[in-house]
Amino acid sequence: MRDGELRGGGPSRRRGEGTRLLLPTAVATLLIAAGCHKAPPGKDALQAAFRDDALSAPQALGHRIFLQRCATCHGPQGRGDGQNAYNLQPSPPDFQESLARVPVDERRRIIEGGTASVGRSPLCPPWGRSLGPDDVDAVLAWLDAASRPAPQAEALRARRR
Amino acid sequence: MALAVTIVWAVVTEGRAEWRLLQHRYASLEPREAAGEEGGAAGLQQIWLPDLDRVDRCTSCHLGISTPEHQDAPQPFRAHPGRWLEIHRPDRYGCTSCHGGQGEATTYRGAAHRPIPYWPEPMASRELMEARCGTCHRERRPKGTDWLARGRALMADRNCVACHEVPGHDVAEVRAPRLDGLALKVPPSWLRGWLKKPKSYLPKSRMGDFRLSERDVEALTAFLLQPHGQLPLDRADWSKADPEKGGELFRASRCVTCHEVNGRGGTLGPALTHVGAKASRDWLYSWIRDPHRFQPKTLMPRFRFTDEQARDLAAYLSSEFGDPPRDFVGSDAPPSASLAKEGRGIYEKRGCYSCHELEGFPSLARIGPKLGAIGDRVLEPAPLAARGIETTLPNWLFTKVSGPERVLESARMPTFGFGEDEAAAVTVALLSLRAREAPPGRTTRDPAPVPYEPQGEFGALVRRYRCLSCHTIRGSGHVTATGAPLSTVALDRIGSQLTRAHLEHFIARPYGVRVGLQERMPHLNVLPEEARTLAQYLSTVMVDDALEKAVPTDPATVARGKELFERHGCIACHIAGEKGGYVGPELNGSGARLEPGWAVAWLLEPERWKPGTLEPDRGLTRPEAEALAAYVLSLPARKAKGPGR
């Protein structure tokens, strides 16, 4: 063993000649033994790629559905700025500002039965029959993330990372 | 004595087994319910599925998995989320068919809830479960999957099947330009730059980067620019060319529906942002006049342009898009002919002829390994360990798909330049290919394609104008990298949906029916008599008798329809009268466009006709749908509006 390799070895440098080889050997033995059960530590490259978008799986699905069915009026992030928004009176709300005031079961009622079902204008149609319960759940999951005010959403994203 | 000790030890350990303790805890969790259902400690549970080769004991601990009331119970007693167990009953599918893991185990660790290195079947993450869906669901786009469907579409788009045998993919799908006559099309500078790094010319290039050395690039350039199967180019009088007129034509014809320009436009054809640096003016002219002469399998229609129009268009493309991309480098010196033989060797070795046809070469190389059992591949850990990546098959495939050179420096496979999410999707699709396929009764597949080749005069027009590059008939038609055809309008029953007069008018002069739509039908300059032939065929053959129904048109019904129209807020998306939204088609004058029976059927079941449509299913009754259709079809056309672009 070359001298230089031991120099970086930490605590063993202060020990006597006899133990100079003993400790690294023991550590090596332990490492080899551990190696039988554990792979060399490494990152899970694929899982990292899956989780890149900082949304949970149901939220990501919900956002895809939202982009497909809702974004034309509500805008891609639910800020009420879709390309058709200016044709609508009342115009679609900014979810970041207003959605927190709407209880979750009312959100579900609106998605499934349209705004008319809660006594508001008929401009937002009922999606319950087209989407089915699982997709409505997913949209609700995304709305929950989208309705948080921006700083909170940022913090959430940071925590997930 | 030894026997006695063994027996005592066995009794004690068995009595204190993880699953037994959990069952006691479950019983104490909700004594009444658990006792009623499971009778206290229920004993070791087992689902045995001989045809799937599975023995799953997961329910010994996951005791509340089929009990919806336990949706908030602590693990491992929580109910299965969603409605998955309704369609995949545990007694028919077990647990590990979808989740992976070691079904026979009765401990948390033994079941491989977390990945254990080198363990062949660890439990799958939510995303990797899609690979397990794909083992039984062999359709190209299995319902409810995201990564899997995207991965399969990407594999088809990047021509994987040209080099590898891939179950569920067909060589007929391989799409790449044939290379005969390349010397008349591109200059050496372009070919050098392209071979060196295809993405430097075309950021969305479907061809991978073959990581060629300078010498390989020289040799291939020399070989490819030899005269192979040249077709003579048409000649134009360029002194009379008017690029400005060509530009007008470029916009009026809606070339951007398929071709991207400066980052905007479709992806069915190659981006044209720098096409002048690639293709010669004479070649562009000849190509626009008749693309099918050069590339019989191209998706591009043969527009009915006059020679002058084709010339002006080529002149516009050459001058407007003549600059090469900024970091695109390649010298313009003629390649050394002595290297051509070496280039031929590289062309063969890298399997270029798998995708590109060329005179004198067989059409398929299949130089890569078969992928039928890639999901069971045994891997060598060294390349991953060196990169600090956990040694698992998913990681190995992901690394290989991201860049084959990261796994083996001398790999012949090109680097496709997938984004991380794309590589992850392809990995999921690959992992779904298992050596042991599920038994036939357990698998679902796309219906076998019925080869559809339209005949006669109609067929000739469909081929000339390449209708099936965007539309489908009986499932035949080009599918884009998203896994869907470009146009959402299938032609199978178009004759029962649209009136014959409208079809004829629209084919001759297409305009934007759905105003928000990006991919509008190009102006093909179809001749009036051709439009008549097409419309006549479509409205007599492409019909669905079930839709041929009349709608009552009496004033009372129309009035009821008007009331429904207002109550349902249809105006949010459709223009009717002077007001309305820009989402669905304008409804003024729709009586001249829509067949009444279709309008009713559409309102009743929009999802049936076009899954994912923006028209919501409102659960209308038939009389309601009829009244609504009667009102909509009665709206007169607006005077000012002509067929725009």
Interface residues (C-beta under 8 A of the other chain):
Chain A: K38 A39 P40 P41 G42 K43 D44 A45 L46 Q47 A48 A49 F50 D52 D53 A57 A60 L61 R64 Q68 R69 T72 C73 Q83 N84 N87 L88 G114 A116 S121 P122 L123 C124 P125 P126 W127 R129 S130 P133 D134 D137
Chain B: G82 R83 P115 P117 Y118 S125 R126 E127 L128 D146 W147 P381 L384 A385 R387 G388 I389 E390 T391 T392 P394 N395 L397 F398 T399 E420 D421 A423 A424 T427 G516 E566 R567 H568 G569 I571 A572 C573 G580 G581 Y582 V583 P606 E607 G612 T613 L614 P616 D617 R618 G619
